[in-house]
Amino acid sequence: MIDVLLDSGAFTAYTQKTTVDIDEYIKFVKQYEKYLSGYITLDVIGNAEASYENWEYMRSKGTNPIPVYHMRAPVEYLHRYVAQTDYIALGGVASRKTAKALRADFDRLWTNHLLDANRMPLVKVHAMGITDVPTMVAFPWFSIDSSTWLVGRKRGLLLTPYMSKSAEVYTRTPIRIDISPRSPDRFKTKLHLETMDKEDKGYIKVKRYIDAAGIPMGVAETVGEYGKPVLNEDGKEILIEDGLCTNYKLRDAFNQLYFMELERVLPDWPWQWTANSRQLFFEETSQENLTPSFPLARTKIYLAGGGVHEPTNYKVACKHNFPYRRMLSFIDMKDTDKKDEDTKEVSKETSKNMRELIELIKGGVDGTKKSRVRRRIIKSKDRGGDG
């Protein structure tokens, strides 16, 4: 199952000092709405009134976007949204410098504005851009998006759960294991897979977790005593076997599994929140016998970020029986001008990520043909790795 949530890209536009045309966004939403489980309104960074007006304007045009309340905006806007809709998003988290400060803000919002008399959520709440796992599990979110799964792309890292004596613990900050053959810490840190003690119980647990994903580790040609990778003329490793060490696409596919498993172990939403929920949320004894205000559902964790290989990630998610949830950004996904070099005619082309996802889910939505993308094999077209 593929679940796509669309963001307007307002924050990206703000950082790039550009703008998003609201009418273009509405047109895009209407064109692809049947492929989306929801879409975020076009908010205006630093202007709560303009954000609210955009939300009302989009609704007047026949769409039903999820409004965004920014953490430092006047709380009256949060009250407006809660009074008028059952699904809101909380943004503005990038302004908080530490996870501790962010959790303090969320504590204040949940305690004073987002809970009913029984401390159950008043509305469904989406947390935008959360990178800290303890923050993900500390509050009764209906949905979350995070780009943390892409940490291994350039740095050659794998995310694995904290390993207790008896179990894999997904509700703590994940362990980052360095596997890159190019890493300067390859022979310095105990967190590089090659330098971990192979007899240590921690290594055995980590290696078992990595192997269970069913993705090869990958091997590149090396030279010298310290196994320095041999590079081709393009500056990439010469591969013996493609895998996690040599292919960032496969690292993306591996790291997504952590958040998919985290989603699976979270309690059914909605759940009763208290000040000490961060320690007790997973224990049945912390929950009173209450009738939920919403039907029970699984908290959704959406994988945010562009430039990924959707077919590879989807295939790995399917192999492990996980839904594939993606947060896409309109500013990255919108149609772009494509010029034919022969005829010089300009046509509109939807971004690669959107095209891949649409092809993947067409069979389920249209009930017609199976996607050709599903049959693609997780292998590079060439023999060059990425390190």
Backbone hydrogen bonds, N-H to C=O, Kabsch-Sander energy under -0.5 kcal/mol:
donor,donor_aa,acceptor,acceptor_aa,energy
3,D,324,Y,-2.6
5,L,326,R,-2.7
6,L,38,G,-2.0
7,D,328,L,-3.3
13,A,9,G,-2.5
14,Y,10,A,-2.3
15,T,11,F,-2.3
16,Q,12,T,-1.9
17,K,14,Y,-0.9
18,T,13,A,-2.9
22,I,20,V,-0.6
25,Y,21,D,-2.1
26,I,22,I,-2.4
27,K,23,D,-2.2
28,F,24,E,-2.3
29,V,25,Y,-2.7
30,K,26,I,-2.4
31,Q,27,K,-2.0
32,Y,28,F,-2.1
33,E,29,V,-0.9
35,Y,32,Y,-2.0
36,L,33,E,-1.7
37,S,4,V,-3.1
38,G,4,V,-0.9
40,I,6,L,-3.1
41,T,66,I,-2.8
43,D,41,T,-1.2
45,I,43,D,-0.6
47,N,44,V,-2.1
51,S,47,N,-2.0
52,Y,48,A,-2.2
53,E,49,E,-2.4
54,N,50,A,-2.3
55,W,51,S,-2.0
56,E,52,Y,-2.3
57,Y,53,E,-2.5
58,M,54,N,-2.7
59,R,55,W,-2.0
60,S,56,E,-2.0
61,K,57,Y,-0.9
61,K,58,M,-0.6
62,G,59,R,-1.6
63,T,58,M,-1.8
66,I,39,Y,-2.8
69,Y,89,A,-3.0
70,H,68,V,-0.5
71,M,91,G,-1.7
73,A,70,H,-2.2
77,Y,74,P,-1.6
78,L,74,P,-0.6
79,H,75,V,-2.0
80,R,76,E,-1.9
81,Y,77,Y,-2.2
82,V,78,L,-2.5
83,A,79,H,-1.9
84,Q,80,R,-1.0
84,Q,81,Y,-0.9
85,T,81,Y,-2.0
88,I,124,K,-2.7
89,A,67,P,-2.5
90,L,126,H,-2.9
91,G,69,Y,-2.4
91,G,89,A,-0.5
95,S,92,G,-1.1
96,R,93,V,-1.6
97,K,95,S,-0.5
102,L,98,T,-2.0
103,R,99,A,-2.6
104,A,100,K,-1.7
105,D,101,A,-1.8
106,F,102,L,-2.4
107,D,103,R,-2.6
108,R,104,A,-1.9
109,L,105,D,-2.4
110,W,106,F,-3.0
111,T,107,D,-2.5
112,N,108,R,-2.2
113,H,109,L,-2.3
114,L,109,L,-0.9
114,L,110,W,-0.8
116,D,120,M,-2.7
119,R,116,D,-2.1
122,L,114,L,-2.3
124,K,86,D,-2.9
126,H,88,I,-2.6
127,A,143,S,-2.3
128,M,90,L,-2.1
128,M,126,H,-0.6
130,I,145,D,-2.0
131,T,129,G,-0.5
133,V,131,T,-0.6
136,M,132,D,-1.5
137,V,133,V,-1.8
138,A,134,P,-0.8
139,F,135,T,-0.6
141,W,139,F,-2.4
142,F,125,V,-2.5
143,S,125,V,-1.7
144,I,300,K,-2.3
145,D,127,A,-2.0
146,S,302,Y,-2.0
150,L,147,S,-2.0
151,V,148,T,-2.0
152,G,149,W,-0.6
153,R,150,L,-1.7
155,R,151,V,-0.8
156,G,152,G,-1.2
158,L,177,I,-2.4
160,T,158,L,-0.6
160,T,175,I,-2.6
162,Y,169,V,-1.4
164,S,162,Y,-0.8
164,S,167,A,-2.5
169,V,162,Y,-3.4
169,V,167,A,-0.5
170,Y,168,E,-0.7
172,R,169,V,-0.6
175,I,160,T,-3.1
177,I,158,L,-2.9
177,I,175,I,-0.7
178,D,176,R,-0.6
178,D,191,L,-2.4
179,I,156,G,-2.7
180,S,156,G,-0.9
183,S,180,S,-1.2
186,R,183,S,-1.5
188,K,185,D,-1.6
189,T,185,D,-2.0
192,H,189,T,-1.2
193,L,178,D,-2.7
195,T,192,H,-1.3
196,M,192,H,-0.9
196,M,193,L,-0.5
198,K,196,M,-0.5
200,D,197,D,-1.5
204,I,200,D,-2.2
205,K,201,K,-2.2
206,V,202,G,-2.4
207,K,203,Y,-3.1
208,R,204,I,-2.0
209,Y,205,K,-2.1
210,I,206,V,-2.5
211,D,207,K,-2.6
212,A,208,R,-1.7
213,A,209,Y,-0.6
213,A,210,I,-1.2
214,G,211,D,-1.6
215,I,210,I,-0.5
219,V,241,E,-2.6
221,E,238,I,-2.9
223,V,228,K,-2.1
227,G,224,G,-1.4
228,K,223,V,-1.9
230,V,221,E,-2.8
231,L,229,P,-0.5
232,N,236,K,-3.2
235,G,232,N,-2.1
238,I,230,V,-1.9
239,L,237,E,-0.7
239,L,383,R,-1.9
240,I,219,V,-3.2
241,E,219,V,-2.3
244,L,216,P,-2.2
245,C,217,M,-3.7
246,T,243,G,-0.9
247,N,243,G,-1.6
251,R,247,N,-1.5
252,D,248,Y,-2.5
253,A,249,K,-2.0
254,F,250,L,-2.1
255,N,251,R,-2.9
256,Q,252,D,-1.8
257,L,253,A,-0.5
257,L,254,F,-1.3
258,Y,255,N,-0.7
259,F,255,N,-0.8
260,M,256,Q,-1.8
261,E,257,L,-2.4
262,L,258,Y,-2.3
263,E,259,F,-2.1
264,R,260,M,-1.3
265,V,261,E,-1.6
266,L,262,L,-1.2
269,W,297,A,-3.5
273,W,119,R,-2.6
277,S,274,T,-2.0
279,Q,276,N,-1.4
280,L,276,N,-1.4
281,F,277,S,-2.4
283,E,280,L,-2.2
286,S,283,E,-1.8
287,Q,284,E,-1.7
290,L,288,E,-1.8
297,A,269,W,-2.9
300,K,142,F,-2.1
302,Y,144,I,-3.6
302,Y,300,K,-0.6
303,L,325,R,-2.2
304,A,146,S,-2.7
304,A,302,Y,-0.7
305,G,327,M,-0.7
310,E,308,V,-1.0
313,N,309,H,-1.9
314,Y,310,E,-2.9
315,K,311,P,-2.4
316,V,312,T,-2.0
317,A,313,N,-2.4
318,C,314,Y,-2.6
319,K,315,K,-2.1
320,H,316,V,-1.3
321,N,318,C,-1.7
322,F,317,A,-2.8
324,Y,1,M,-3.2
325,R,323,P,-0.8
326,R,3,D,-2.7
327,M,303,L,-2.2
328,L,5,L,-2.5
328,L,326,R,-0.6
330,F,7,D,-3.4
332,D,329,S,-1.2
333,M,329,S,-2.5
334,K,330,F,-2.6
336,T,349,E,-2.8
338,K,347,S,-3.4
340,D,338,K,-0.5
340,D,345,E,-2.8
344,K,340,D,-2.2
347,S,338,K,-2.8
347,S,345,E,-0.5
349,E,336,T,-2.8
351,S,333,M,-1.3
355,R,351,S,-2.4
356,E,352,K,-2.7
357,L,353,N,-2.3
358,I,354,M,-2.5
359,E,355,R,-2.3
360,L,356,E,-2.1
361,I,357,L,-2.1
362,K,358,I,-1.2
365,V,361,I,-2.2
366,D,362,K,-3.2
367,G,362,K,-0.8
367,G,363,G,-1.0
374,R,371,S,-0.5
375,R,372,R,-1.3
376,R,373,V,-1.9
379,K,377,I,-2.4
385,G,237,E,-2.0
386,D,246,T,-3.5
387,G,246,T,-0.5
